[in-house]
Amino acid sequence: MDEKLPEVTQQRVLPGWTLSQWADRLIEHAGVGVTILDRDGRVMFYNQWAANRLDRKPEYIGRDVRNNHRRKITNPRFDAMLKLFEEGRTDPVHYVARPYGNTTILVTVSPIKVDGELVGYSQIVLMKEEVQELFRRFDESGRESFEKEMLPTCPFSGND
């Protein structure tokens, strides 16, 4: 285990356990779209969620993501965002996009650094409609409705 990693120095990981032991499964089953790009913008990976809901195809692997953008304005915006990371930005960039007509997505792009060097980018995507539906259900009936669906045999007091 690399003792210099923040998760180690900040004691956010069990001693002796490395995130890489499960990272691929976490990414594949995270319940959000995950796409990983290398530093040059080539698609290195996308998870099944992204394959099912976004325009992700096997032939995109190894290809510059810019070749897949449908709108001309997207690439200059994308390049400007990557420049921020190349210039040292470490905070993610959040934005909303409508790349497929009526489908609105919530996107978070973050730099990936290894040993202090920028090596690529992660793109996390949520579907606006799915998130809004969850909030709508919560606003209508509170947490209890979620708990009843997810944990039907668990007792609920509705007061906590």
C-alpha positions as CSV (number, residue, x, y, z in Angstrom):
1,M,0.0,0.0,0.0
2,D,1.4,3.4,-0.9
3,E,1.8,5.3,2.4
4,K,1.7,8.7,0.5
5,L,-1.9,8.3,-0.8
6,P,-4.4,10.7,0.8
7,E,-6.7,7.8,1.7
8,V,-3.8,6.3,3.7
9,T,-2.4,9.4,5.3
10,Q,-5.9,10.5,6.3
11,Q,-6.8,7.1,7.6
12,R,-9.7,6.6,5.2
13,V,-8.8,3.0,4.3
14,L,-8.4,-0.1,6.4
15,P,-4.7,-0.7,7.0
16,G,-3.4,-3.4,4.6
17,W,-6.3,-3.1,2.3
18,T,-6.0,-1.4,-1.1
19,L,-8.9,0.1,-3.0
20,S,-7.5,-1.4,-6.2
21,Q,-8.5,-4.8,-4.9
22,W,-12.2,-3.9,-5.6
23,A,-12.0,-0.8,-7.8
24,D,-12.9,-2.4,-11.0
25,R,-16.1,-3.9,-9.5
26,L,-16.9,-0.6,-7.8
27,I,-16.7,1.2,-11.1
28,E,-18.7,-1.4,-13.0
29,H,-21.5,-1.6,-10.5
30,A,-21.6,2.0,-9.2
31,G,-25.1,2.8,-10.4
32,V,-23.9,5.7,-12.5
33,G,-22.2,6.1,-15.8
34,V,-18.5,6.0,-15.6
35,T,-16.2,6.7,-18.6
36,I,-12.4,7.0,-18.2
37,L,-10.3,9.0,-20.7
38,D,-6.6,9.1,-20.9
39,R,-4.8,12.5,-20.8
40,D,-5.2,12.9,-24.6
41,G,-9.0,12.3,-24.4
42,R,-9.0,8.8,-25.7
43,V,-11.8,6.5,-24.3
44,M,-10.1,3.9,-22.1
45,F,-13.1,2.4,-20.4
46,Y,-16.8,2.8,-19.9
47,N,-19.0,0.8,-17.5
48,Q,-22.2,-1.2,-18.3
49,W,-24.5,1.6,-17.0
50,A,-22.9,4.0,-19.6
51,A,-23.3,1.4,-22.3
52,N,-27.0,0.9,-21.5
53,R,-27.9,4.6,-21.3
54,L,-25.4,6.7,-23.2
55,D,-23.8,6.5,-26.6
56,R,-20.9,4.1,-25.7
57,K,-19.8,1.5,-28.1
58,P,-16.9,-1.0,-28.2
59,E,-15.4,0.8,-31.2
60,Y,-15.0,4.0,-29.1
61,I,-12.3,2.3,-27.0
62,G,-8.9,3.8,-27.8
63,R,-10.6,6.6,-29.9
64,D,-10.5,10.3,-29.2
65,V,-13.8,11.2,-27.4
66,R,-14.0,14.4,-29.5
67,N,-14.8,12.2,-32.5
68,N,-18.0,11.1,-30.8
69,H,-19.4,14.5,-29.9
70,R,-22.4,15.5,-32.0
71,R,-22.4,19.3,-31.6
72,K,-19.6,21.5,-32.8
73,I,-19.5,23.6,-29.7
74,T,-18.8,20.6,-27.5
75,N,-15.2,20.1,-28.4
76,P,-14.0,23.7,-27.7
77,R,-15.8,23.4,-24.3
78,F,-14.3,20.0,-23.7
79,D,-10.8,21.3,-24.5
80,A,-11.2,24.3,-22.3
81,M,-12.2,22.0,-19.4
82,L,-9.2,19.8,-19.9
83,K,-7.0,22.8,-20.0
84,L,-8.2,23.7,-16.5
85,F,-7.0,20.3,-15.3
86,E,-3.7,20.6,-17.2
87,E,-3.1,23.9,-15.5
88,G,-3.6,22.4,-12.1
89,R,-7.3,22.4,-11.3
90,T,-8.1,19.5,-8.9
91,D,-11.7,20.2,-8.2
92,P,-14.2,18.4,-10.5
93,V,-16.2,20.3,-13.2
94,H,-19.9,19.8,-13.0
95,Y,-22.2,20.5,-15.9
96,V,-25.6,19.7,-17.5
97,A,-25.8,18.5,-21.1
98,R,-28.3,17.4,-23.6
99,P,-26.3,15.4,-26.0
100,Y,-29.0,13.1,-27.3
101,G,-31.9,15.4,-28.0
102,N,-34.4,15.2,-25.1
103,T,-32.1,13.3,-22.7
104,T,-30.5,15.6,-20.1
105,I,-27.5,14.3,-18.2
106,L,-25.7,15.6,-15.1
107,V,-22.0,15.3,-15.6
108,T,-19.0,15.4,-13.3
109,V,-15.5,15.3,-14.8
110,S,-12.5,14.9,-12.5
111,P,-8.8,14.7,-13.2
112,I,-7.0,11.4,-12.4
113,K,-3.5,11.8,-11.0
114,V,-1.0,9.0,-10.4
115,D,2.1,10.0,-8.4
116,G,1.1,13.6,-8.8
117,E,1.0,13.4,-12.6
118,L,-2.2,14.0,-14.6
119,V,-2.9,10.7,-16.5
120,G,-6.5,11.1,-17.4
121,Y,-10.0,12.0,-16.5
122,S,-13.1,10.3,-15.1
123,Q,-16.6,11.3,-16.3
124,I,-19.5,10.4,-14.0
125,V,-23.0,10.7,-15.5
126,L,-26.5,10.7,-13.9
127,M,-29.7,10.9,-15.9
128,K,-31.7,14.0,-14.9
129,E,-35.0,12.2,-15.2
130,E,-33.9,9.4,-12.8
131,V,-32.6,11.8,-10.2
132,Q,-35.7,14.0,-10.4
133,E,-38.0,11.0,-10.0
134,L,-36.1,9.9,-6.9
135,F,-36.5,13.4,-5.4
136,R,-40.1,13.6,-6.4
137,R,-40.9,10.3,-4.7
138,F,-39.0,11.4,-1.6
139,D,-40.8,14.8,-1.5
140,E,-44.1,13.1,-1.8
141,S,-43.8,10.4,0.8
142,G,-40.4,10.8,2.5
143,R,-37.8,8.3,3.3
144,E,-40.3,5.7,4.4
145,S,-41.4,4.8,0.8
146,F,-37.8,4.1,-0.2
147,E,-37.2,2.0,2.9
148,K,-40.4,0.0,2.3
149,E,-39.3,-0.7,-1.3
150,M,-35.7,-1.6,-0.5
151,L,-36.3,-3.3,2.8
152,P,-39.8,-4.7,2.8
153,T,-39.4,-6.8,6.0
154,C,-37.8,-4.0,8.1
155,P,-40.0,-2.3,10.7
156,F,-40.5,1.4,10.1
157,S,-41.4,4.0,12.7
158,G,-41.5,7.0,10.3
159,N,-40.1,9.2,13.1
160,D,-36.4,8.9,12.6
